[in-house]
Protein backbone atom coordinates (compact mmCIF):
# COMPACT_ATOMS: atom_id res chain seq x y z
CA UNK A 1 0.00 0.00 0.00
CA UNK A 2 1.27 3.45 -0.92
CA UNK A 3 0.42 6.79 0.64
CA UNK A 4 -2.50 7.35 -1.71
CA UNK A 5 -5.48 5.51 -0.28
CA UNK A 6 -3.73 4.76 3.01
CA UNK A 7 -6.27 6.58 5.17
CA UNK A 8 -9.39 5.22 3.42
CA UNK A 9 -7.95 1.70 3.66
CA UNK A 10 -7.05 2.22 7.35
CA UNK A 11 -9.75 4.47 8.85
CA UNK A 12 -8.54 3.55 12.33
CA UNK A 13 -5.57 5.83 11.62
CA UNK A 14 -7.83 8.93 11.41
CA UNK A 15 -7.05 9.97 15.01
CA UNK A 16 -3.31 9.65 14.37
CA UNK A 17 -3.61 11.80 11.25
CA UNK A 18 -5.60 14.36 13.23
CA UNK A 19 -2.96 14.43 15.98
CA UNK A 20 -0.23 14.98 13.39
CA UNK A 21 -2.27 17.79 11.83
CA UNK A 22 -2.83 19.46 15.19
CA UNK A 23 0.89 19.15 15.94
CA UNK A 24 1.79 20.89 12.67
CA UNK A 25 -0.80 23.61 13.34
CA UNK A 26 0.70 24.31 16.78
CA UNK A 27 4.28 24.00 15.56
CA UNK A 28 3.95 26.06 12.35
CA UNK A 29 0.82 28.15 12.84
CA UNK A 30 -2.76 27.99 11.71
CA UNK A 31 -1.72 28.79 8.11
CA UNK A 32 -0.90 25.09 7.65
CA UNK A 33 -4.51 24.01 8.30
CA UNK A 34 -5.90 24.82 4.82
CA UNK A 35 -3.03 22.86 3.25
CA UNK A 36 -3.81 19.86 5.42
CA UNK A 37 -7.51 20.01 4.66
CA UNK A 38 -6.88 20.23 0.91
CA UNK A 39 -4.44 17.31 1.15
CA UNK A 40 -6.96 15.11 2.93
CA UNK A 41 -9.84 16.03 0.63
CA UNK A 42 -7.86 15.59 -2.58
CA UNK A 43 -6.75 12.07 -1.70
CA UNK A 44 -10.21 10.62 -1.19
CA UNK A 45 -11.74 7.95 -3.39
CA UNK A 46 -14.74 10.02 -4.52
CA UNK A 47 -12.53 12.17 -6.73
CA UNK A 48 -12.13 9.21 -9.11
CA UNK A 49 -15.85 9.40 -9.83
CA UNK A 50 -15.91 13.12 -10.71
CA UNK A 51 -14.22 13.89 -14.05
CA UNK A 52 -13.52 17.57 -13.34
CA UNK A 53 -12.11 16.95 -9.87
CA UNK A 54 -10.09 14.03 -11.22
CA UNK A 55 -8.68 16.37 -13.87
CA UNK A 56 -7.53 19.08 -11.43
CA UNK A 57 -6.70 17.06 -8.30
CA UNK A 58 -3.11 16.26 -9.41
CA UNK A 59 -2.42 19.94 -10.03
CA UNK A 60 -3.85 20.86 -6.66
CA UNK A 61 -1.79 18.20 -4.90
CA UNK A 62 1.49 18.57 -6.73
CA UNK A 63 1.11 22.15 -7.88
CA UNK A 64 -0.39 24.10 -5.05
CA UNK A 65 0.33 21.82 -2.11
CA UNK A 66 3.94 21.10 -3.07
CA UNK A 67 4.87 24.65 -4.07
CA UNK A 68 3.00 26.44 -1.29
CA UNK A 69 3.89 23.75 1.25
CA UNK A 70 7.59 23.93 0.38
CA UNK A 71 7.58 27.71 0.55
CA UNK A 72 5.73 27.50 3.87
CA UNK A 73 8.26 25.02 5.26
CA UNK A 74 11.23 27.12 4.14
CA UNK A 75 9.89 30.58 5.04
CA UNK A 76 7.54 29.77 7.92
CA UNK A 77 4.50 31.51 6.48
CA UNK A 78 2.32 31.83 3.43
CA UNK A 79 3.37 34.18 0.69
CA UNK A 80 0.74 35.14 -1.90
CA UNK A 81 3.40 34.88 -4.61
CA UNK A 82 3.82 31.14 -3.99
CA UNK A 83 0.10 30.59 -4.65
CA UNK A 84 0.48 32.41 -7.96
CA UNK A 85 3.63 30.56 -8.99
CA UNK A 86 1.87 27.24 -8.17
CA UNK A 87 -0.46 27.85 -11.12
CA UNK A 88 2.33 26.77 -13.50
CA UNK A 89 2.87 23.25 -12.10
CA UNK A 90 -0.91 23.03 -11.57
CA UNK A 91 -1.46 23.01 -15.35
CA UNK A 92 1.56 20.84 -16.14
CA UNK A 93 0.87 18.15 -13.54
CA UNK A 94 -2.80 17.99 -14.54
CA UNK A 95 -1.64 17.29 -18.08
CA UNK A 96 0.78 14.62 -16.93
CA UNK A 97 -1.97 12.63 -15.26
CA UNK A 98 -4.35 13.30 -18.15
CA UNK A 99 -1.85 11.69 -20.54
CA UNK A 100 -1.42 8.75 -18.18
CA UNK A 101 -5.17 8.12 -18.19
CA UNK A 102 -5.43 7.53 -21.96
CA UNK A 103 -4.01 3.98 -22.04
CA UNK A 104 -6.21 2.94 -19.10
CA UNK A 105 -9.57 4.30 -20.29
CA UNK A 106 -11.25 0.89 -20.64
CA UNK A 107 -9.69 -0.68 -17.53
CA UNK A 108 -10.54 2.37 -15.40
CA UNK A 109 -14.13 2.45 -16.68
CA UNK A 110 -14.51 -1.23 -15.79
CA UNK A 111 -13.63 -0.57 -12.13
CA UNK A 112 -15.95 2.42 -11.81
CA UNK A 113 -13.60 5.34 -12.32
CA UNK A 114 -14.92 8.27 -14.28
CA UNK A 115 -11.96 10.46 -15.13
CA UNK A 116 -12.00 13.10 -17.84
CA UNK A 117 -11.16 10.93 -20.89
CA UNK A 118 -13.83 8.42 -19.88
CA UNK A 119 -16.49 11.09 -19.37
CA UNK A 120 -15.70 13.42 -22.27
CA UNK A 121 -13.64 11.36 -24.69
CA UNK A 122 -10.14 11.60 -26.08
CA UNK A 123 -10.89 14.47 -28.47
CA UNK A 124 -12.16 16.77 -25.70
CA UNK A 125 -9.31 15.62 -23.44
CA UNK A 126 -6.83 16.60 -26.16
CA UNK A 127 -8.41 20.07 -26.30
CA UNK A 128 -8.08 20.43 -22.52
CA UNK A 129 -4.46 19.26 -22.75
CA UNK A 130 -3.71 21.94 -25.35
CA UNK A 131 -5.56 24.55 -23.30
CA UNK A 132 -3.50 23.72 -20.20
CA UNK A 133 -0.28 24.04 -22.24
CA UNK A 134 -1.44 27.41 -23.62
CA UNK A 135 -2.39 28.58 -20.13
CA UNK A 136 1.04 27.54 -18.86
CA UNK A 137 2.73 29.67 -21.52
CA UNK A 138 0.39 32.62 -20.89
CA UNK A 139 0.90 32.37 -17.13
CA UNK A 140 4.70 32.35 -17.43
CA UNK A 141 4.69 35.33 -19.79
CA UNK A 142 2.20 37.30 -17.68
CA UNK A 143 4.17 36.62 -14.50
CA UNK A 144 7.39 37.80 -16.16
CA UNK A 145 5.73 40.96 -17.50
CA UNK A 146 4.11 41.69 -14.12
CA UNK A 147 7.36 41.10 -12.22
CA UNK A 148 6.28 37.98 -10.32
CA UNK A 149 8.96 36.00 -12.14
CA UNK A 150 12.39 37.14 -13.32
CA UNK A 151 13.12 37.48 -17.04
CA UNK A 152 15.38 34.42 -16.75
CA UNK A 153 12.16 32.39 -16.38
CA UNK A 154 11.84 32.62 -20.16
CA UNK A 155 14.11 29.54 -20.25
CA UNK A 156 10.98 27.53 -19.38
CA UNK A 157 9.35 28.36 -22.72
CA UNK A 158 11.59 26.80 -25.43
CA UNK A 159 10.91 23.17 -24.39
CA UNK A 160 7.14 23.66 -24.12
CA UNK A 161 6.41 22.87 -27.81
CA UNK A 162 7.73 19.36 -27.07
CA UNK A 163 4.57 18.89 -25.00
CA UNK A 164 2.66 18.46 -28.24
CA UNK A 165 4.61 15.29 -29.05
CA UNK A 166 3.87 13.04 -26.03
PyMOL commands that set and color helices and strands:
alter all, ss='L'
color gray80, all
select helices_A, chain A and resi 6-9+11-28+32-42+45-49+51-75+80-102+105-110+116-146+151-156+158-164
alter helices_A, ss='H'
color red, helices_A
deselect
rebuild
show_as cartoon
